Amino acid sequence: MVSLKTPFEIVKMRNAGKVAAQVLKEVLHKAVSGVSLLELDTLADRLIVQNGALPSFKMEKGYHWTTCMCLNNVVVHGIPTEEKLKKGDILCIDLGVYLDGWHADTSWTILIDPKNSGIKANEKVKFLKTGELALKSAIDKCQVGNYIGDISQAMQEVVESSGYSCVRQLVGHGVGRSLHEDPEIPCFVRGEIKNTPKITEGMVLAVEVIYNMGKSPVVYKNDDGWTIVTRDGLPSAVFEHTVAITAESNQVLTSL
């Protein structure tokens, strides 16, 4: 069942979203060659707590880190380690913030040291720009009267028209009192759009573009129960914002 939020509750979620955006922006700024994934996770944890909030991901059973650090072919749920960033790496930082009873969820992907990343840097920049454009297109569809399938279609069209693949085994989601709520938001059209949930006032959605440079299939990397990678070993990326649906418009609660 989809949980609809009141205007007052959306204000609360906006507060959580502001913290999430501020923390993500600062951690992305510190993501440079020579810095370890665990250092970035520790920074994110400190910043969230300094803002009087809690890391949402640490509230998930069995997960003990503040962020997911997804490097190169890691799609989602990458565990922060001592591995150090190097030029040419593609890094997605995913984090959630829990403040005053409400969650906000956001992620962004960057290229490390793009000016010194060699001939392949241009392709990587194009790959990441596609995700940004797909997220913007999807958010534009977050309007009362549209369908969740319209959001999915917007993501799929941008990603696939650029020659990349939407991940079909993972989805975006609703967010609120719980980090993961209904409805599911696939990155691709699943069935008839008119048969997907209708977008209504009070929905708050974690709109998530999850896509691969190569083919769509993903697999577990190992037996840690979390880390999911591309089957073909090619890079992946994720761009995500928490978006509230109001009568007038949509509101991006985690805007960078």
C-alpha positions in Angstrom: 0.0 0.0 0.0 1.3 3.4 -0.9 1.7 5.8 2.1 0.6 9.3 1.2 2.2 12.2 3.1 0.6 15.4 4.3 2.1 18.8 3.5 3.5 19.0 7.1 5.1 15.6 6.7 6.7 16.6 3.4 8.2 19.6 5.2 9.7 17.1 7.7 11.0 15.0 4.8 12.5 18.1 3.2 14.6 18.7 6.3 15.9 15.1 6.0 16.5 15.7 2.3 18.5 18.9 2.9 20.8 17.0 5.3 21.2 14.2 2.8 22.0 16.5 0.0 24.5 18.5 2.0 26.3 15.4 3.2 26.4 13.8 -0.2 27.8 17.0 -1.8 30.6 17.3 0.7 31.5 13.6 0.5 31.6 13.7 -3.3 33.9 16.7 -3.1 36.3 14.6 -0.9 36.2 11.7 -3.4 39.6 12.1 -5.0 42.5 9.8 -6.0 44.2 8.3 -3.0 41.2 8.5 -0.6 39.7 5.2 0.6 36.0 4.3 0.4 36.0 3.7 4.1 37.4 7.2 4.8 34.5 8.6 2.8 32.0 6.5 4.6 33.4 7.7 8.0 33.1 11.3 6.8 29.4 10.8 5.8 28.6 9.2 9.1 30.2 12.1 11.1 28.4 14.7 9.0 25.0 13.1 9.3 25.3 12.8 13.1 26.6 16.4 13.4 23.3 17.4 11.8 21.3 15.6 14.5 20.3 12.8 12.2 21.0 9.1 11.8 22.3 7.1 8.8 19.3 5.3 7.3 21.4 2.5 6.0 22.6 1.5 9.4 19.0 0.9 10.3 18.7 -1.9 7.7 19.2 -5.3 9.2 22.7 -6.7 8.7 24.1 -3.5 7.1 26.7 -1.8 9.2 27.8 1.2 7.1 26.5 4.7 6.5 26.8 4.6 2.7 27.0 2.2 -0.2 30.2 2.8 -2.2 29.8 1.4 -5.7 33.0 1.4 -7.7 33.2 0.8 -11.4 31.2 -2.5 -12.1 29.5 -2.5 -8.7 25.8 -1.7 -9.3 24.4 -1.3 -5.8 25.1 -2.1 -2.2 28.8 -1.8 -2.4 30.4 -2.1 1.1 32.9 0.6 1.9 36.4 -0.8 2.2 40.0 0.3 2.5 40.3 0.3 -1.3 41.6 3.7 -2.5 40.2 5.7 -5.4 42.3 6.1 -8.5 42.0 8.2 -11.6 39.5 6.9 -14.1 37.3 5.2 -11.4 33.6 5.6 -11.6 32.2 6.0 -8.1 28.6 6.0 -7.0 27.9 7.2 -3.4 24.5 6.2 -2.1 23.2 7.4 1.3 20.1 7.8 3.4 19.3 10.2 6.2 16.8 9.6 9.0 15.6 12.8 10.8 12.6 13.3 13.1 11.1 10.0 12.0 11.5 10.4 8.3 13.9 9.1 5.7 15.4 10.7 2.6 17.4 8.7 0.0 19.9 9.9 -2.6 22.9 8.9 -4.7 25.2 10.3 -7.3 27.9 9.0 -9.6 31.1 10.8 -10.5 34.3 10.1 -12.5 37.5 10.4 -10.4 40.1 12.8 -11.8 38.5 13.0 -15.3 41.1 15.4 -16.7 43.8 12.7 -16.3 41.8 9.6 -17.0 43.0 8.9 -20.5 41.2 8.4 -23.8 38.3 6.5 -22.2 37.4 9.5 -20.1 35.1 11.0 -22.8 33.0 7.8 -23.0 32.8 7.7 -19.2 31.7 11.3 -19.1 29.0 10.6 -21.7 27.9 7.6 -19.8 27.4 9.6 -16.6 25.8 12.5 -18.3 23.2 10.1 -19.7 22.2 9.2 -16.1 21.8 12.8 -15.1 19.6 13.5 -18.1 17.6 10.3 -17.4 17.0 11.4 -13.8 15.9 14.9 -14.9 13.5 13.4 -17.5 12.1 11.0 -14.9 11.5 13.8 -12.4 9.7 15.8 -15.0 7.1 13.0 -15.1 6.5 13.0 -11.4 3.3 14.9 -11.8 -0.2 14.3 -10.4 -2.2 12.3 -13.0 0.7 10.6 -14.6 1.6 7.0 -13.9 4.7 5.3 -12.3 5.2 3.8 -15.7 5.7 7.2 -17.2 8.6 7.7 -14.9 10.0 4.3 -15.9 9.5 5.1 -19.6 11.4 8.4 -19.3 14.4 6.7 -17.8 14.4 3.9 -20.3 14.2 6.1 -23.3 17.1 8.3 -22.3 19.3 5.4 -21.2 18.7 3.1 -24.2 18.8 5.9 -26.8 22.4 6.5 -25.7 23.3 2.8 -26.2 23.2 1.7 -22.5 21.1 -0.7 -20.6 18.6 -0.3 -17.8 19.0 -2.7 -14.9 15.9 -4.8 -14.8 16.5 -6.6 -11.5 16.5 -3.5 -9.3 14.0 -0.7 -8.8 13.4 2.7 -7.2 10.8 2.9 -4.5 8.6 5.0 -2.2 10.2 6.5 0.9 8.9 8.0 4.1 8.6 6.5 7.6 10.4 3.5 6.1 13.4 3.7 3.8 11.7 1.4 1.3 8.0 1.7 0.7 5.6 1.1 -2.2 5.4 1.7 -5.0 8.2 0.1 -6.9 9.7 2.3 -9.7 11.5 0.2 -12.4 14.0 1.8 -14.7 12.1 0.3 -17.6 8.5 -0.1 -18.7 7.0 -3.2 -17.1 3.7 -4.0 -18.7 1.1 -1.4 -19.7 1.8 2.0 -18.3 -1.9 2.5 -17.5 -1.8 -0.6 -15.3 1.0 0.9 -13.1 0.1 3.0 -10.0 -1.3 6.4 -10.7 0.8 9.3 -9.3 -1.2 11.2 -6.7 -0.7 14.1 -4.3 1.3 13.1 -1.2 3.5 10.4 -2.8 7.2 10.7 -2.0 9.4 8.7 -4.4 13.0 7.7 -4.5 13.4 8.0 -8.2 16.5 5.9 -9.1 18.2 5.6 -12.5 20.1 2.3 -12.3 21.9 1.5 -15.6 24.9 -0.2 -17.1 27.4 0.7 -19.8 27.1 -2.9 -21.1 24.3 -5.4 -20.8 21.6 -5.3 -18.2 22.1 -8.5 -16.1 23.6 -8.2 -12.7 24.9 -10.8 -10.2 26.1 -11.0 -6.6 29.8 -10.4 -6.5 30.5 -12.7 -3.5 28.8 -14.2 -0.5 28.5 -11.0 1.5 24.8 -10.8 0.7 25.0 -7.2 -0.5 27.4 -6.4 -3.3 25.8 -6.6 -6.7 27.9 -6.2 -9.9 27.4 -6.2 -13.6 27.6 -9.7 -15.1 29.8 -8.5 -18.0 32.2 -6.5 -15.8 31.5 -3.2 -17.5 30.7 0.0 -15.4 27.4 0.8 -13.8 26.0 4.0 -12.4 23.1 5.3 -10.3 21.5 8.7 -10.0 18.8 9.2 -7.4 16.7 11.9 -5.8 13.8 11.8 -3.3 10.9 13.6 -4.9 7.6 14.7 -3.3 4.4 15.0 -5.3 2.3 18.0 -4.4 -0.9 19.4 -6.0 1.1 22.2 -7.7 4.3 20.4 -8.8 7.0 18.0 -7.8 9.6 18.9 -5.2 13.1 17.5 -5.3 13.9 17.1 -1.6 17.5 16.0 -2.1 18.6 18.6 -4.7 22.3 19.1 -4.8 
